[in-house]
Amino acid sequence: MNVVLLLDLSLTALASVLLLAHVPAGALLILPVIALSVAGSSALDSFRRIRESVRSDNNLYTAVEAYDPKFVLYYGVPAGSSYQVGMWIDFLERIDEKFIVVLRRSSAFREISRLTDAPVVVRTNIWQLDDVITPRMTAAFYVNNSAPNVHLVRYPHMTHVQLLHGDSDKASSFNPVTALYDRVFVAGQAAIDRYEDNGVNIPKEKFTIVGRPQVETVEQQGPENIPVQTVLYAPTWEGHYADTNYGSLPVGPEIIRELLARERTIVFRPHPFSYRNSEARQRIREIHQMLREDRDLSGRDHLFGRRAEKSLDAFGCFNAADAMISDVSSVVPDFLYSGKPYGLVTMTSTIEEFERAFPLARSAYVIDRDLTSLSNALDELLLHDSKADQRKATRNHYLGPFPPESYADAFVNAARQVVLKEHKSLAAQNAPTEREEGGSEEPTLEGQDAPDTISSGQEDVGEDSGQGDDQEN
């Protein structure tokens, strides 16, 4: 459609110019012929696509049933946030059972299909979900709390598992909507406490502690990281709402300036969403300029721009640094796994209020918005690290007690348990689907409580992962 529109506009402009130049109109007949030919070709292509789409839709349920997937990974948001799927897809593939990925927005198809060899299907309407959900599917996994999730949760014969796409002290990590799901996989006991501490009542048996399998590639602190010579600055973005505006970029240049004055090498990786905000983009450009100028003067090999944001992922940046400065972000508990020291910037409250509201800050060296504590915090972060032992205890609380050599197994075993061993009640399994009833209604939130047959799940993780009685959580 865009090609046809551009061509039509171009030919119209060209014809207008030639007519003004007194070129005979008869000589210009070739131009509308070209336009009509391209439009006709486009119309024929559209007809073929629609015919093939209808044929595929008519055969889709049969194809899915023949493929016989055990579970579904569901993603209901547009393009631009594929990292939410990307962080989980490899570990779901380790379950070693067939599954499909169901998208609700066609715009996400290209980027999601590049992440996996599993079948990826777009179902834009609620009634189209019947084409891809079979009675033999046992589980559905979700990576966020997007509104379209409720369209799939209505299928009662599956166990619905919320994974989320990060663990932090942000408000999104204790969203009451999470109570909708049968199971909630969390990194550590801190996530369970976070819901309770914020008045979100979710039955304890819905939670399963599985760690953060993504951090398995994060290197542990070693002698080469002491003393701290390289610091990662990883600010979060400003968020959609005021209560999630934790980003420290407004004071980022001052923090970087002080680190450069202390002759430290910088790894700078802002949140990708920061580029959507004009003020944040200006701060990023300012920091890039400072790092370029210092690199030219000192020869220090700062990592920033494409090298830090494209060539490396977040964990690669963790491994390239000896310490980190961030704010309220899911990168913080992930970095905590490394055992390296970290500082946090509070943009919304005093240090005391910040530490009460965000428990991760109690193991961090906190920098206030006015930067009055910056010098002392950097002394601790770079030189003394008096909170090293406290940080180790915090790590177990936030990320589980699983050993580094088999850390990701906790998640894989728990997910496999849900897919292969946990079963809904007989009544739920036998409940008629929309396809069998011959209709589709708007879903409600009723009847989505955890089934009686689901156990606490944490014992299952310990047993399957070989932790047994050693599992403290």
C-alpha positions as CSV (number, residue, x, y, z in Angstrom):
1,M,0.0,0.0,0.0
2,N,2.8,2.4,0.9
3,V,4.6,1.7,-2.4
4,V,1.5,2.2,-4.4
5,L,0.8,5.5,-2.6
6,L,4.3,6.8,-3.1
7,L,4.3,5.8,-6.7
8,D,1.0,7.5,-7.4
9,L,2.1,10.7,-5.7
10,S,5.4,10.7,-7.6
11,L,3.7,10.1,-11.0
12,T,1.2,12.8,-10.3
13,A,3.9,15.3,-9.4
14,L,5.9,14.3,-12.5
15,A,2.8,14.7,-14.7
16,S,2.1,18.1,-13.3
17,V,5.6,19.3,-13.9
18,L,5.6,18.0,-17.5
19,L,2.3,19.6,-18.3
20,L,3.5,22.9,-16.9
21,A,6.5,22.5,-19.3
22,H,4.0,22.2,-22.1
23,V,4.7,18.5,-22.9
24,P,1.7,17.1,-24.9
25,A,-0.8,15.3,-22.7
26,G,-0.9,12.3,-25.1
27,A,2.8,11.7,-24.4
28,L,2.0,11.4,-20.7
29,L,-0.5,8.5,-21.1
30,I,2.3,6.1,-20.1
31,L,2.2,7.5,-16.5
32,P,-1.4,6.5,-15.6
33,V,-0.8,3.2,-17.3
34,I,2.2,2.5,-15.0
35,A,0.1,3.6,-12.0
36,L,-2.8,1.4,-12.9
37,S,-0.5,-1.5,-13.6
38,V,1.1,-1.3,-10.2
39,A,-2.3,-0.8,-8.5
40,G,-3.7,-3.8,-10.3
41,S,-0.7,-5.9,-9.3
42,S,-1.1,-4.8,-5.7
43,A,-4.8,-5.7,-5.8
44,L,-4.1,-9.1,-7.2
45,D,-1.4,-9.7,-4.5
46,S,-3.9,-8.6,-1.8
47,F,-6.5,-11.0,-3.2
48,R,-4.0,-13.9,-3.1
49,R,-3.0,-13.0,0.4
50,I,-6.5,-12.9,1.6
51,R,-7.4,-16.2,0.0
52,E,-4.3,-17.8,1.5
53,S,-5.1,-16.3,4.9
54,V,-8.6,-17.7,4.8
55,R,-7.4,-21.1,3.7
56,S,-4.8,-21.1,6.5
57,D,-7.3,-20.0,9.1
58,N,-9.7,-22.7,8.1
59,N,-6.9,-25.3,8.5
60,L,-5.2,-23.8,11.5
61,Y,-6.9,-25.7,14.3
62,T,-6.3,-29.0,12.5
63,A,-2.6,-28.0,12.0
64,V,-2.2,-27.1,15.7
65,E,-3.9,-30.3,16.8
66,A,-1.6,-32.3,14.6
67,Y,1.5,-30.5,15.9
68,D,0.2,-31.3,19.5
69,P,1.9,-28.6,21.5
70,K,2.0,-29.0,25.3
71,F,1.9,-25.3,26.2
72,V,1.7,-21.8,24.8
73,L,3.7,-18.7,25.3
74,Y,1.3,-15.7,25.0
75,Y,2.3,-12.2,24.1
76,G,-0.4,-9.5,23.8
77,V,1.5,-6.2,23.2
78,P,2.7,-4.5,20.0
79,A,6.2,-4.5,18.6
80,G,9.0,-2.8,20.5
81,S,9.1,-4.9,23.6
82,S,10.3,-8.2,22.3
83,Y,13.0,-8.4,25.0
84,Q,10.2,-9.5,27.3
85,V,9.8,-12.7,25.3
86,G,13.5,-12.9,24.5
87,M,14.5,-13.2,28.1
88,W,12.3,-16.3,28.6
89,I,12.2,-18.1,25.3
90,D,15.5,-20.0,25.6
91,F,14.5,-21.4,29.0
92,L,11.1,-22.4,27.9
93,E,12.8,-24.3,25.0
94,R,14.8,-26.2,27.6
95,I,11.6,-27.8,28.8
96,D,12.1,-29.9,25.6
97,E,8.4,-30.1,24.8
98,K,6.5,-28.7,21.8
99,F,4.9,-25.3,22.3
100,I,3.6,-22.4,20.2
101,V,3.9,-18.7,20.6
102,V,0.6,-16.8,20.3
103,L,0.7,-13.0,19.5
104,R,-2.2,-10.6,19.6
105,R,-0.6,-7.9,17.4
106,S,0.7,-8.5,13.9
107,S,3.3,-5.8,14.3
108,A,5.2,-8.0,16.8
109,F,5.3,-11.0,14.4
110,R,8.6,-10.3,12.7
111,E,10.7,-9.6,15.7
112,I,9.2,-12.4,17.8
113,S,9.5,-15.0,15.0
114,R,13.2,-14.3,14.9
115,L,13.6,-15.4,18.5
116,T,12.5,-19.0,18.2
117,D,12.0,-21.9,15.9
118,A,8.7,-22.7,17.5
119,P,5.5,-21.9,15.5
120,V,4.4,-18.2,16.0
121,V,0.8,-17.5,15.3
122,V,-1.0,-14.1,15.3
123,R,-4.6,-14.0,16.6
124,T,-5.8,-10.5,16.6
125,N,-9.4,-11.2,17.8
126,I,-10.5,-12.9,21.0
127,W,-12.6,-15.5,19.1
128,Q,-9.6,-16.5,17.0
129,L,-7.9,-18.0,20.0
130,D,-10.1,-21.0,19.7
131,D,-8.2,-21.8,16.5
132,V,-4.9,-22.4,18.5
133,I,-6.0,-23.7,21.9
134,T,-6.5,-27.5,22.1
135,P,-7.8,-29.7,24.9
136,R,-4.3,-31.4,25.2
137,M,-2.5,-28.1,26.1
138,T,-1.7,-28.1,29.8
139,A,-0.1,-24.7,30.4
140,A,0.1,-21.1,29.3
141,F,3.0,-18.8,30.2
142,Y,2.8,-14.9,30.2
143,V,5.6,-12.4,30.3
144,N,3.6,-9.3,31.3
145,N,0.3,-8.2,32.7
146,S,-1.1,-6.7,29.5
147,A,-4.9,-6.4,29.2
148,P,-5.4,-9.0,26.4
149,N,-4.0,-11.7,28.8
150,V,-7.5,-12.2,30.2
151,H,-8.6,-13.5,26.8
152,L,-6.5,-16.6,27.2
153,V,-6.8,-17.0,31.0
154,R,-10.5,-17.8,30.4
155,Y,-9.5,-21.3,29.2
156,P,-9.9,-23.3,32.4
157,H,-8.2,-26.5,31.4
158,M,-4.8,-25.0,31.4
159,T,-2.5,-23.8,34.2
160,H,-1.8,-20.1,33.7
161,V,1.7,-19.0,34.8
162,Q,2.8,-15.4,35.1
163,L,6.6,-15.0,34.6
164,L,6.8,-11.1,34.3
165,H,9.8,-9.7,32.5
166,G,11.9,-8.6,35.4
167,D,12.1,-8.4,39.2
168,S,12.5,-5.2,41.0
169,D,11.0,-3.0,43.7
170,K,9.0,-1.1,41.1
171,A,5.2,-0.9,41.5
172,S,4.8,-3.1,38.4
173,S,6.4,-6.0,40.4
174,F,3.4,-6.0,42.9
175,N,0.6,-5.3,40.4
176,P,-2.7,-6.7,41.9
177,V,-3.6,-8.0,38.4
178,T,-1.0,-10.8,39.0
179,A,-3.5,-12.5,41.3
180,L,-5.4,-13.5,38.1
181,Y,-3.1,-16.3,37.3
182,D,-2.9,-19.9,38.7
183,R,0.8,-19.7,39.4
184,V,3.3,-16.8,39.8
185,F,6.9,-17.7,39.2
186,V,9.2,-15.3,41.2
187,A,12.9,-15.0,41.6
188,G,13.1,-15.1,45.4
189,Q,11.2,-14.7,48.7
190,A,11.6,-10.9,48.3
191,A,9.1,-10.9,45.5
192,I,6.5,-12.7,47.6
193,D,7.1,-10.4,50.5
194,R,6.7,-7.4,48.1
195,Y,3.1,-8.3,47.3
196,E,2.2,-8.8,50.9
197,D,4.0,-5.6,52.1
198,N,2.0,-3.6,49.6
199,G,-1.4,-5.0,50.5
200,V,-1.7,-7.3,47.5
201,N,-3.4,-10.5,48.7
202,I,-2.2,-13.4,46.7
203,P,-2.4,-16.9,48.2
204,K,1.1,-18.2,49.1
205,E,0.4,-21.5,47.2
206,K,0.3,-19.6,43.9
207,F,4.0,-18.6,44.2
208,T,7.0,-20.7,43.1
209,I,10.5,-19.5,43.7
210,V,12.6,-20.2,40.6
211,G,15.4,-17.6,40.7
212,R,16.2,-15.5,37.7
213,P,17.6,-18.0,35.1
214,Q,18.7,-15.2,32.8
215,V,21.6,-14.4,35.2
216,E,23.3,-17.7,34.7
217,T,25.8,-16.0,32.4
218,V,26.6,-13.3,34.9
219,E,30.2,-13.7,36.2
220,Q,30.8,-13.7,40.0
221,Q,32.9,-11.1,41.7
222,G,36.6,-12.1,41.7
223,P,40.0,-10.6,42.7
224,E,40.2,-8.9,39.3
225,N,37.2,-6.8,40.3
226,I,38.8,-5.4,43.4
227,P,39.5,-2.5,43.7
228,V,36.8,-1.1,41.5
229,Q,38.1,0.4,38.3
230,T,35.2,0.1,35.9
231,V,31.7,1.3,36.8
232,L,28.5,0.5,34.9
233,Y,25.9,3.3,34.9
234,A,22.5,1.8,34.0
235,P,19.7,4.3,34.6
236,T,16.1,3.2,34.0
237,W,13.6,5.2,32.0
238,E,11.0,7.7,33.3
239,G,8.0,5.3,33.2
240,H,4.5,5.8,32.0
241,Y,3.2,7.2,35.3
242,A,4.5,9.4,38.1
243,D,4.7,6.6,40.6
244,T,7.1,4.7,38.4
245,N,9.3,7.7,37.5
246,Y,12.5,6.4,39.1
247,G,15.0,7.3,36.3
248,S,18.2,9.0,37.4
249,L,19.2,10.5,34.0
250,P,18.5,14.1,35.1
251,V,21.5,13.8,37.5
252,G,23.4,11.3,35.3
253,P,25.9,13.8,33.8
254,E,27.0,14.9,37.3
255,I,27.5,11.3,38.5
256,I,29.6,10.5,35.4
257,R,31.6,13.7,35.8
258,E,32.5,12.7,39.4
259,L,33.5,9.2,38.3
260,L,35.7,10.6,35.6
261,A,37.3,12.9,38.1
262,R,38.2,9.7,40.1
263,E,39.7,8.3,36.9
264,R,37.3,5.4,36.5
265,T,36.4,3.7,33.3
266,I,32.6,3.9,32.5
267,V,30.2,1.5,30.9
268,F,27.0,3.5,30.1
269,R,23.8,1.6,29.1
270,P,20.6,3.6,29.5
271,H,17.2,1.9,29.2
272,P,16.2,1.8,25.5
273,F,12.9,3.5,26.2
274,S,14.8,6.6,27.4
275,Y,15.3,7.5,23.8
276,R,11.6,8.2,23.5
277,N,11.9,11.2,25.8
278,S,13.5,14.4,24.5
279,E,15.0,15.4,27.8
280,A,16.4,12.0,28.4
281,R,17.9,11.9,24.9
282,Q,19.6,15.2,25.7
283,R,21.2,13.8,28.9
284,I,22.3,10.7,27.0
285,R,24.0,12.8,24.3
286,E,25.6,14.9,27.0
287,I,27.1,11.8,28.7
288,H,28.2,10.4,25.4
289,Q,30.1,13.6,24.7
290,M,31.8,13.6,28.1
291,L,32.9,10.0,27.6
292,R,34.3,10.8,24.1
293,E,36.2,13.7,25.4
294,D,37.7,11.8,28.4
295,R,38.6,8.9,26.1
296,D,40.5,11.2,23.8
297,L,42.3,12.8,26.8
298,S,43.0,9.8,29.1
299,G,42.9,6.9,26.7
300,R,40.4,5.0,29.0
301,D,38.3,2.7,26.9
302,H,34.8,3.7,28.0
303,L,31.9,1.5,26.7
304,F,28.9,3.5,25.4
305,G,26.6,3.9,22.5
306,R,26.3,0.9,20.1
307,R,29.1,-1.0,21.9
308,A,27.3,-1.0,25.2
309,E,23.7,-1.0,23.9
310,K,23.8,-3.3,20.8
311,S,27.1,-5.3,20.8
312,L,26.6,-6.3,24.5
313,D,23.4,-7.2,26.3
314,A,22.9,-6.1,29.9
315,F,24.7,-9.2,31.3
316,G,27.7,-8.5,29.1
317,C,27.8,-5.0,30.6
318,F,27.6,-6.5,34.1
319,N,30.6,-8.7,33.3
320,A,32.6,-5.8,31.9
321,A,32.2,-3.8,35.1
322,D,33.4,-4.1,38.7
323,A,30.5,-2.1,40.2
324,M,27.2,-0.5,39.1
325,I,25.2,2.6,39.7
326,S,21.5,2.5,38.8
327,D,18.1,3.4,40.3
328,V,14.9,1.4,40.9
329,S,15.1,-1.1,38.0
330,S,15.0,-4.8,37.3
331,V,18.7,-4.7,36.4
332,V,19.6,-4.2,40.1
333,P,18.5,-7.7,41.4
334,D,20.1,-9.2,38.2
335,F,23.4,-7.4,39.0
336,L,23.1,-8.5,42.6
337,Y,23.7,-12.0,41.4
338,S,27.3,-11.0,40.5
339,G,28.1,-10.2,44.2
340,K,29.7,-6.9,43.0
341,P,28.9,-3.6,44.9
342,Y,26.2,-1.3,43.6
343,G,24.9,2.2,44.2
344,L,21.3,3.4,43.8
345,V,20.0,6.9,43.1
346,T,16.8,8.0,44.8
347,M,14.9,10.6,42.8
348,T,11.6,10.7,44.7
349,S,12.4,10.6,48.5
350,T,15.0,11.0,51.2
351,I,17.6,8.2,51.6
352,E,15.8,6.9,54.8
353,E,12.4,6.8,53.0
354,F,14.0,5.2,50.0
355,E,15.5,2.4,52.0
356,R,12.2,1.8,53.7
357,A,10.3,1.7,50.5
358,F,12.9,-0.3,48.4
359,P,14.6,-3.1,50.4
360,L,17.3,-3.5,47.8
361,A,18.6,-0.1,48.7
362,R,19.6,-1.4,52.2
363,S,22.5,-3.3,50.6
364,A,23.4,-0.4,48.2
365,Y,25.3,2.9,48.6
366,V,22.5,5.4,48.1
367,I,22.9,8.7,46.3
368,D,20.2,11.4,46.9
369,R,18.8,13.5,44.1
370,D,20.7,16.6,45.3
371,L,23.9,14.5,45.2
372,T,24.9,15.6,48.7
373,S,25.7,12.0,49.4
374,L,27.5,11.3,46.2
375,S,31.1,11.7,47.5
376,N,30.5,9.4,50.5
377,A,28.6,6.8,48.4
378,L,31.4,6.7,45.8
379,D,34.0,6.2,48.5
380,E,32.1,3.2,49.8
381,L,31.3,1.9,46.3
382,L,34.8,2.2,44.9
383,L,37.0,1.8,47.9
384,H,35.6,0.4,51.2
385,D,32.5,-1.7,50.3
386,S,31.4,-2.1,53.9
387,K,28.1,-3.8,52.8
388,A,29.7,-6.9,51.1
389,D,28.3,-9.4,53.7
390,Q,24.9,-7.8,53.8
391,R,24.8,-7.9,50.0
392,K,25.3,-11.7,50.0
393,A,22.3,-12.2,52.3
394,T,20.2,-9.9,50.1
395,R,21.2,-12.0,47.1
396,N,19.6,-15.2,48.5
397,H,16.5,-13.3,49.5
398,Y,16.0,-11.8,46.1
399,L,17.3,-14.5,43.8
400,G,16.9,-17.7,45.7
401,P,19.4,-20.1,47.2
402,F,20.2,-22.0,44.1
403,P,23.9,-22.9,43.3
404,P,25.5,-21.0,40.4
405,E,26.5,-24.2,38.6
406,S,22.9,-25.3,38.1
407,Y,21.1,-22.0,38.7
408,A,18.8,-22.0,35.7
409,D,17.6,-25.6,36.4
410,A,15.3,-24.3,39.1
411,F,13.1,-22.5,36.6
412,V,13.3,-25.2,33.9
413,N,12.3,-27.9,36.4
414,A,9.5,-25.9,37.9
415,A,8.1,-25.1,34.4
416,R,8.4,-28.7,33.3
417,Q,6.5,-29.7,36.5
418,V,3.6,-27.4,35.5
419,V,3.6,-28.6,31.8
420,L,3.9,-32.3,32.4
421,K,2.8,-33.1,36.0
422,E,0.4,-30.5,37.3
423,H,-3.2,-31.0,36.2
424,K,-6.3,-29.0,36.7
425,S,-9.3,-30.6,38.4
426,L,-11.3,-33.0,36.3
427,A,-14.2,-30.5,36.0
428,A,-11.8,-27.9,34.6
429,Q,-10.3,-30.3,32.1
430,N,-13.7,-31.3,30.9
431,A,-15.1,-27.8,30.6
432,P,-16.3,-27.1,27.1
433,T,-14.3,-24.6,25.0
434,E,-15.7,-21.8,23.0
435,R,-15.2,-23.9,19.9
436,E,-17.3,-26.7,21.3
437,E,-20.0,-24.4,22.5
438,G,-20.2,-22.8,19.1
439,G,-19.8,-19.2,20.3
440,S,-17.6,-16.7,21.9
441,E,-18.4,-14.2,24.7
442,E,-16.4,-11.5,26.3
443,P,-14.4,-13.1,29.1
444,T,-14.9,-12.3,32.8
445,L,-12.5,-12.5,35.7
446,E,-14.6,-14.9,37.6
447,G,-13.6,-18.5,38.2
448,Q,-9.9,-17.9,37.9
449,D,-8.8,-18.9,41.4
450,A,-6.1,-21.5,41.7
451,P,-7.4,-25.0,41.5
452,D,-7.6,-27.2,44.6
453,T,-5.2,-29.7,43.1
454,I,-2.2,-27.3,42.9
455,S,0.3,-27.7,45.6
456,S,2.6,-25.0,46.9
457,G,5.1,-25.7,44.1
458,Q,8.2,-24.6,46.0
459,E,8.6,-28.1,47.3
460,D,8.4,-29.3,43.7
461,V,11.2,-27.0,42.7
462,G,13.4,-28.1,45.5
463,E,12.8,-31.8,44.8
464,D,13.3,-31.6,41.0
465,S,16.4,-29.4,41.2
466,G,18.2,-31.5,43.7
467,Q,18.0,-28.9,46.5
468,G,15.8,-30.9,48.9
469,D,16.1,-29.9,52.5
470,D,18.8,-27.4,51.6
471,Q,16.3,-25.0,50.1
472,E,15.8,-22.3,52.6
473,N,12.9,-20.5,50.9
